[in-house]
Amino acid sequence: MDGIDTNKNRENPFKHNWFISAIWLLVVCYVLYTFNAMDLSWGRINEGFGHASNLLGRMIPPNFSRWSLLLSGLIESLEIAVISSICGIFISLFLGLFAARNMMPSWISSPVRAVIALCRTFHPVIIAILFVKSVGFGALAGILTLIVASIGFIAKLFAEAIEEISLKQVEAIRATGAGFTSIILFSVMPQVFARFIGFSTYQLDSNLRNSTMVGIVGAGGLGGTLFSAFQRFDYDFVAAILIIIIALIMFGEFLSNIVRRIFR
Amino acid sequence: MNTIDHHWERFTLKQKLSRYAVYLVLVMAFVQSVQSVEVIPEFLLDAPEQMADMFSRMWPMDFAYYPVAIHDAMIETLNIATLGTLITLIFAVPLALMNARNIVDSALCQWISRFFLVSSRSVNSLVWALLFVSIFGPGVIAGVLAIAFRSIGFVGKLLGEAIEEVNMGSIEALKATGASWLSILLKGYWPQVLPAFFSIVLFRWDINVRESAVLGLVGAGGIGVVLDDSMNLFQWDRVAVALLAVFVIVILAEIAVVNIRKRLI
């Protein structure tokens, strides 16, 4: 009889992977080492928890009494986000096109790609510092910062989206004798437009987040209000600002979902 | 006969109208913002001059300062990024499990986890750093926790989506053998999300290296502290060296992540 032999010594289907275990061991060693190297002791963390409850106590209830200050910061943040997103997306459309290797010769695309990569390397806050130094405190520095940040992110994604298109449609349009602009408008754009909208709404979202932060180094918006509230230990006002920021970002996500649905 | 001059429209009227409405709203928001934003034109005109002044102060760079302060600060920055990414996992993995519909099928759990994930993402890492600096005092620990809390939302969301995409066949096979939920998680889900898990963590680590470089501006340790000090003292030649160091580390981190990814996936 050829039944199932339960006693047969089968290979364990879930073999032990020593390589993965070694990696986990390394991770544990690393954590122990850094805790020592950076003077992170349990006592200090424990002490922090006491401060944390103290801080939370002072944050609750949030204090909305200075709502006019809050509102002006909020409006400035919104303005920074809107202007920088629209300008950044507009510039990125062209830069993305120039950086696409299947549309442009390499002597155009390589330098443009280098510019985009440079925009992406530095954190927005560092760019904000440089702009605050050169154009002074205020919303303008924030706008310029976020334009640079937007270019670094979406121009790259635009270029990648354009590189992935099917060239058949481009050829078909070219065969009708269309010029360069028409080729871009009627064969490239329809293929990538939906993805462009996706990237753009994402960037609008992330500019909204960042516009509440660049103020910390003096580039306008709600971040400045937040930072000065921190420095004056007005933790109840800090809590109010944080609630407003979270609400703003949730609202932004809601809006971008609507836009994405319209353009699908 | 009629088919030849049939007029083809890509979008329906409703689609067109809603698209135009979006464009209209965008243009209106833009015009309104440009009109009301406070920009001082003198500052804008002055900008090229100021920019040239800044770069002339940055040059020549003060490379002698690198071994004095920048090297240790860079190591600290990398440690903050790495440790922060590891600590994130402690919070992000349970939240991702709660957020995945095929593991916990309860609307309440999903709402709770989504609330934590969204609030973690909405608050910027600098703001998290400000909060933790006021709790733990200035230092590395505030930086590590800021990085960790900011990453929870990112890692949790992407990991939750990866878990939802697993192939349920092997899960059902394990269930049929009567495996406990822990074995199902470890032997059914884990091997399937492993590649996604590593690529998410590496991706976040890459972002965290960039972010931890600026945390020091609010006193949370790392190269940012050196940057802030030199800037406050107007030692732009030192600022330039610090920026160069950040630039090099960010590029190296990106190259490392790309290579490890290629090897793993």
Chai-1 contact restraints between the chains, C-beta under 6 A:
chainA,res_idxA,chainB,res_idxB,connection_type,confidence,min_distance_angstrom,max_distance_angstrom,comment,restraint_id
A,F14,B,K187,contact,1.0,0.0,6.0,A-B,restraint_1
A,T34,B,N79,contact,1.0,0.0,6.0,A-B,restraint_2
A,T34,B,L83,contact,1.0,0.0,6.0,A-B,restraint_3
A,M38,B,V140,contact,1.0,0.0,6.0,A-B,restraint_4
A,L40,B,I141,contact,1.0,0.0,6.0,A-B,restraint_5
A,G48,B,I135,contact,1.0,0.0,6.0,A-B,restraint_6
A,G48,B,F136,contact,1.0,0.0,6.0,A-B,restraint_7
A,H51,B,I135,contact,1.0,0.0,6.0,A-B,restraint_8
A,A52,B,I135,contact,1.0,0.0,6.0,A-B,restraint_9
A,L55,B,I135,contact,1.0,0.0,6.0,A-B,restraint_10
A,E79,B,S33,contact,1.0,0.0,6.0,A-B,restraint_11
A,E79,B,V37,contact,1.0,0.0,6.0,A-B,restraint_12
A,V82,B,A29,contact,1.0,0.0,6.0,A-B,restraint_13
A,V82,B,S33,contact,1.0,0.0,6.0,A-B,restraint_14
A,I83,B,S33,contact,1.0,0.0,6.0,A-B,restraint_15
A,I86,B,F30,contact,1.0,0.0,6.0,A-B,restraint_16
A,T121,B,F247,contact,1.0,0.0,6.0,A-B,restraint_17
A,T121,B,V250,contact,1.0,0.0,6.0,A-B,restraint_18
A,H123,B,R210,contact,1.0,0.0,6.0,A-B,restraint_19
A,H123,B,V214,contact,1.0,0.0,6.0,A-B,restraint_20
A,V125,B,V214,contact,1.0,0.0,6.0,A-B,restraint_21
A,K133,B,M54,contact,1.0,0.0,6.0,A-B,restraint_22
A,S134,B,A47,contact,1.0,0.0,6.0,A-B,restraint_23
A,S134,B,Q50,contact,1.0,0.0,6.0,A-B,restraint_24
A,S134,B,M51,contact,1.0,0.0,6.0,A-B,restraint_25
A,V135,B,F43,contact,1.0,0.0,6.0,A-B,restraint_26
A,V135,B,A47,contact,1.0,0.0,6.0,A-B,restraint_27
A,G136,B,F43,contact,1.0,0.0,6.0,A-B,restraint_28
A,A139,B,V37,contact,1.0,0.0,6.0,A-B,restraint_29
A,A139,B,E38,contact,1.0,0.0,6.0,A-B,restraint_30
A,L140,B,V39,contact,1.0,0.0,6.0,A-B,restraint_31
A,M213,B,N124,contact,1.0,0.0,6.0,A-B,restraint_32
A,M213,B,L126,contact,1.0,0.0,6.0,A-B,restraint_33
A,I216,B,L126,contact,1.0,0.0,6.0,A-B,restraint_34
A,F230,B,L130,contact,1.0,0.0,6.0,A-B,restraint_35
A,I246,B,S119,contact,1.0,0.0,6.0,A-B,restraint_36
A,I246,B,S122,contact,1.0,0.0,6.0,A-B,restraint_37
A,I249,B,S122,contact,1.0,0.0,6.0,A-B,restraint_38
A,V259,B,V22,contact,1.0,0.0,6.0,A-B,restraint_39
A,I262,B,S18,contact,1.0,0.0,6.0,A-B,restraint_40
A,I262,B,V22,contact,1.0,0.0,6.0,A-B,restraint_41
